[in-house]
Amino acid sequence: MLTSKIISNGILRALATILIIAIILYFLYEIQTVIVYLCISLLLCLLANPLVQFLKNKLKFSNSLAAATTIIIFILMMVGFIFLFVPLIISQANNLSLLDTNKLQLQFMETERSIEAYFNIQHVDLNKMLKDSKVTSMLDFSYFTGFINSILGFVADMGMGLVSVFFITFFLVKDQDAFKATARKILPDNNEDKIINSVTKINHFLTRYFIGLLLQLTVVFILYLIVLMIFGNQNAFVIAFLCAILNIIPYIGPIIGTILAGILTMISMIGSDFQSEILPRTIYVIIGFLIVQAIDNNISQPIISSKSVNSHPLEIFLITLISGITFGIVGMIIAIPVFTMVKVILKEFFPEHKIVSVLTERI
């Protein structure tokens, strides 16, 4: 029989539980930056694991030396990646410095007159339309100052973040065996084997996924490079590399890469005739990139992604689309790894469930 004391105790426990959960969520929100650093460090640890095992097993490195060597290699790769774009920046700056501003102004005015003539033929008052839209009143040039300040703040945070990530990654790589042993001690005995098996399988599948992703990006990079070299594009290697990296973002990344390739192609040809040289070559480059994307989207990406995580290509497409709609670009990037982790955990803990058995039959 329920008494007022039992009911009041139940209400108090429920309120205490809600309060504790709210405090935990608020704490996690406050340390979200640290959580991001930990996630990136865990990702780097997964990528570094094959190299660390090679250094330890084949070259007989100690844990500390293997971890330090791996971190140094990551840092050198990052520095090389940065300096890879220095020639591109310098060349584009030189092209802009050689720009004939008078000729550009004449071309712009001619283009403007052509656009106005077109709208006049279509009986559209362009000036009235612009005034009615009040576009100029919405422009606030104070945003430029804020934009510059945000860039400076981002650079400062980026430097601190890189130091933190590499520091955490070093100890994760160096002491991963000790961390695993400690985890075994604190895990509940009845689920210890399931948790260990889940972590092992997740590590295996994510390693395969990232290797497959690198293979896919390599294929796209080679095809982009071929397209740019065929049409004699300056800095073809750097542009192809940058556009291939953007392919990490599903669906949106290739579009951004194509636009970027077109813009860089036009800038690299400043001084040439727009109608007979710049425009045709830019169109050819864009068409070439679209063909590469068609090959990647329909052949290499579904095959490599599905084979690396043992999922059907339709599963990958749907989960990426849903994650993109729900969480934006970040959701699209992490969709496949998170989906794979969830499938492994469900397979390990609920293998008899019908829906789980259907979803995880390939694992």
C-alpha positions in Angstrom: 0.0 0.0 0.0 1.3 3.3 -1.0 1.7 5.8 1.7 2.4 9.5 1.5 5.9 8.9 2.8 6.7 6.4 0.0 5.2 8.7 -2.6 7.2 11.7 -1.3 10.4 9.6 -1.2 9.8 8.5 -4.8 9.3 12.1 -5.9 12.4 13.2 -4.1 14.5 10.4 -5.7 13.1 11.3 -9.2 13.9 14.9 -8.7 17.4 14.1 -7.4 18.0 11.8 -10.4 16.9 14.6 -12.8 19.1 17.1 -11.0 22.1 14.8 -11.2 21.5 14.1 -14.9 21.1 17.9 -15.5 24.4 18.6 -13.7 26.2 15.9 -15.7 24.9 17.2 -19.0 25.9 20.7 -18.0 29.3 19.5 -17.0 29.7 17.7 -20.3 28.6 20.8 -22.2 31.2 22.9 -20.4 34.0 20.5 -21.2 32.9 19.9 -24.8 36.2 21.1 -26.1 38.1 18.5 -24.1 35.7 15.8 -25.3 36.4 16.9 -28.9 40.1 16.7 -28.2 39.7 13.2 -26.8 37.7 12.0 -29.8 40.3 13.3 -32.2 43.0 11.7 -30.2 41.2 8.4 -30.2 40.8 8.7 -33.9 44.6 9.4 -34.3 45.3 6.5 -32.0 43.3 4.2 -34.3 45.2 5.5 -37.4 48.5 5.2 -35.6 48.0 1.7 -34.3 49.2 -0.2 -37.4 52.4 1.9 -37.5 53.0 1.5 -33.8 52.6 -2.2 -34.0 55.0 -2.3 -37.0 57.6 -0.2 -35.1 57.3 -2.4 -32.0 57.1 -5.8 -33.6 59.4 -5.4 -36.6 61.9 -2.7 -35.5 61.7 -3.7 -31.8 60.9 -0.1 -30.6 59.9 0.4 -27.0 56.4 1.8 -26.3 57.7 5.3 -25.6 59.9 5.4 -28.7 57.2 4.0 -31.0 54.7 6.5 -29.7 57.1 9.4 -30.0 58.1 8.4 -33.5 54.5 8.1 -34.6 53.6 11.6 -33.2 56.7 13.1 -35.0 55.5 11.5 -38.2 52.0 13.0 -37.7 53.5 16.4 -37.0 55.8 16.2 -40.1 52.8 15.2 -42.3 50.8 18.2 -40.9 53.7 20.6 -41.6 54.2 19.1 -45.1 50.5 19.5 -45.7 50.7 23.2 -44.7 53.7 23.9 -46.8 52.2 22.1 -49.7 49.8 25.0 -50.2 52.4 27.8 -50.0 53.3 27.6 -53.7 49.6 27.7 -54.6 49.0 30.8 -52.4 52.1 32.5 -53.8 51.3 31.8 -57.4 47.7 33.0 -57.1 48.9 36.1 -55.3 51.3 36.8 -58.2 48.5 36.3 -60.7 46.3 38.8 -58.8 49.2 41.2 -58.6 49.6 41.1 -62.4 45.9 41.7 -62.9 45.0 44.5 -65.3 42.4 46.3 -63.2 41.4 48.6 -66.1 40.7 45.7 -68.4 38.8 43.9 -65.6 36.7 47.0 -65.0 35.8 47.2 -68.7 34.9 43.5 -68.7 32.8 43.9 -65.6 31.0 46.9 -67.0 30.4 45.1 -70.3 29.0 42.1 -68.4 26.8 44.4 -66.4 25.4 46.0 -69.5 24.7 42.6 -71.0 22.8 41.5 -67.9 20.8 44.7 -67.9 20.0 44.4 -71.6 18.9 40.8 -71.0 16.5 41.8 -68.2 15.2 44.8 -70.2 14.3 42.4 -73.1 12.5 40.2 -70.5 10.6 43.3 -69.3 12.2 43.1 -65.8 13.2 46.4 -64.1 16.5 45.2 -62.5 17.1 48.5 -60.6 13.5 48.5 -59.2 13.9 44.9 -58.2 17.2 45.7 -56.3 15.6 48.6 -54.5 12.5 46.7 -53.5 14.7 43.8 -52.1 16.6 46.4 -49.9 19.8 44.4 -50.4 22.0 47.4 -49.7 20.3 48.2 -46.4 21.0 44.7 -45.2 24.8 45.1 -45.7 26.6 45.7 -42.5 30.4 46.2 -43.1 31.0 45.9 -39.3 30.8 42.2 -39.9 34.2 42.3 -41.6 35.9 43.4 -38.4 34.2 40.6 -36.5 35.1 38.1 -39.2 38.8 39.0 -39.0 38.7 38.8 -35.2 37.1 35.3 -35.4 39.8 34.1 -37.8 42.5 35.3 -35.4 40.7 33.6 -32.5 40.3 30.4 -34.5 44.1 30.3 -35.3 44.9 30.7 -31.6 42.5 28.0 -30.6 43.8 25.8 -33.4 47.3 26.0 -32.0 46.3 25.2 -28.5 44.1 22.4 -29.8 46.9 20.8 -31.8 49.2 20.8 -28.8 46.5 19.2 -26.6 45.6 16.6 -29.2 49.1 15.5 -29.8 49.9 15.4 -26.1 46.8 13.2 -25.4 47.5 11.0 -28.4 51.1 10.3 -27.3 49.9 8.8 -24.0 47.0 7.0 -25.5 49.4 5.3 -28.0 52.2 4.8 -25.4 50.0 3.4 -22.6 47.2 1.7 -24.5 48.0 -1.7 -23.0 47.9 -0.3 -19.5 44.6 1.5 -20.2 43.1 -1.8 -21.5 44.3 -3.6 -18.4 42.8 -0.9 -16.1 39.5 -1.0 -18.1 39.3 -4.8 -17.5 39.5 -4.2 -13.8 36.7 -1.7 -13.6 34.3 -3.3 -16.1 31.3 -5.2 -14.6 32.1 -8.9 -14.6 28.9 -10.0 -16.3 29.4 -7.8 -19.3 33.2 -7.7 -19.4 33.7 -10.1 -22.4 30.9 -8.4 -24.4 32.5 -4.9 -23.9 36.0 -6.1 -24.7 34.7 -7.9 -27.8 32.8 -4.8 -28.9 35.9 -2.5 -28.4 38.1 -5.0 -30.4 35.6 -5.3 -33.3 35.0 -1.5 -33.4 38.8 -1.0 -33.5 39.1 -3.5 -36.3 36.2 -2.0 -38.4 37.2 1.6 -37.9 40.8 0.9 -38.9 39.5 -0.8 -42.0 37.2 2.1 -42.7 39.9 4.8 -42.4 42.2 2.7 -44.6 39.4 2.4 -47.1 38.8 6.2 -46.9 42.5 6.9 -47.6 42.3 4.5 -50.6 39.2 6.3 -51.9 40.8 9.7 -51.5 43.9 8.5 -53.3 41.8 7.3 -56.3 39.9 10.6 -56.4 43.2 12.6 -56.1 44.8 10.7 -59.1 41.7 11.2 -61.3 41.6 14.9 -60.4 45.3 15.3 -61.1 44.8 13.7 -64.5 42.0 16.1 -65.4 44.0 19.1 -64.3 47.2 18.0 -66.1 45.3 17.3 -69.4 44.1 20.9 -69.5 47.5 22.3 -68.4 46.4 23.7 -65.1 49.0 25.4 -62.9 49.6 23.8 -59.5 47.6 20.8 -60.6 49.1 18.6 -57.8 48.1 21.0 -55.0 44.6 21.7 -56.4 43.9 18.0 -56.9 45.1 17.2 -53.4 43.0 19.9 -51.8 39.8 18.9 -53.7 40.4 15.3 -52.8 40.6 16.2 -49.1 37.2 17.9 -49.4 35.8 14.6 -50.5 35.9 13.6 -46.9 32.6 15.6 -46.6 30.1 13.3 -48.4 28.1 14.9 -51.3 28.8 18.5 -50.3 32.6 18.2 -50.3 32.9 17.3 -54.0 30.7 20.2 -55.0 32.9 22.6 -53.0 36.0 21.1 -54.6 34.6 21.5 -58.1 33.7 25.2 -57.5 37.2 25.7 -56.0 38.9 24.1 -58.9 36.9 26.3 -61.3 37.8 29.5 -59.4 41.5 28.6 -59.2 41.6 27.7 -62.9 40.2 31.1 -63.8 42.6 33.0 -61.5 45.6 31.1 -62.9 44.7 32.3 -66.4 44.2 36.0 -65.6 45.5 38.0 -68.4 44.3 35.6 -71.1 41.2 36.2 -73.2 38.1 35.4 -71.2 35.9 34.1 -74.0 38.3 32.1 -76.0 40.6 30.7 -73.3 39.6 31.2 -69.7 35.9 30.2 -70.0 36.4 27.1 -72.2 39.2 25.7 -70.0 37.2 26.3 -66.8 34.2 24.5 -68.3 36.3 21.6 -69.4 37.9 21.3 -65.9 34.4 21.4 -64.2 33.1 18.7 -66.6 36.2 16.6 -65.9 35.6 16.9 -62.1 31.9 16.0 -62.5 32.9 12.9 -64.4 35.4 12.0 -61.6 32.6 12.5 -59.0 30.3 10.3 -61.0 32.9 7.5 -61.0 33.6 8.0 -57.3 29.9 8.2 -56.2 28.8 5.2 -58.3 31.9 2.9 -58.2 34.8 3.5 -55.9 33.0 5.1 -52.9 30.2 2.5 -52.5 32.5 -0.5 -53.0 35.3 0.7 -50.7 33.0 2.0 -48.0 30.7 -1.1 -47.9 33.6 -3.5 -48.0 35.6 -1.7 -45.2 32.6 -1.7 -42.7 30.6 -4.7 -44.1 27.5 -2.6 -44.8 25.3 -2.4 -47.9 25.8 0.7 -50.0 22.2 1.7 -49.6 22.6 1.6 -45.8 25.6 3.9 -46.1 23.7 6.3 -48.3 20.7 6.4 -46.1 22.5 6.8 -42.8 24.7 9.6 -44.3 21.7 11.4 -45.7 19.8 11.2 -42.4 22.9 12.3 -40.4 23.4 15.2 -42.7 19.8 16.4 -42.4 19.9 16.0 -38.6 23.4 17.2 -37.7 24.8 18.9 -40.7 28.3 18.5 -42.2 29.8 17.1 -39.0 27.0 14.5 -38.9 27.8 13.4 -42.5 31.5 13.0 -41.8 31.0 10.9 -38.7 27.9 9.0 -39.8 29.6 5.8 -41.1 32.0 5.4 -38.1 29.2 6.0 -35.5 26.8 3.7 -37.4 29.4 1.0 -37.4 30.0 1.3 -33.7 26.3 1.1 -33.0 25.9 -2.0 -35.1 28.8 -3.7 -33.4 27.5 -3.0 -29.9 23.9 -4.1 -30.8 25.4 -7.3 -32.4 27.3 -8.1 -29.2 24.6 -7.3 -26.6 21.4 -8.2 -28.5 22.3 -10.8 -31.0 18.9 -12.6 -30.7 16.8 -9.6 -31.6 15.3 -10.0 -35.1 15.9 -6.4 -36.2 19.5 -6.5 -34.8 20.2 -9.8 -36.5 19.0 -8.4 -39.9 21.0 -5.1 -39.5 24.2 -6.9 -38.4 24.1 -10.1 -40.5 27.2 -8.9 -42.4 29.3 -8.3 -39.3 
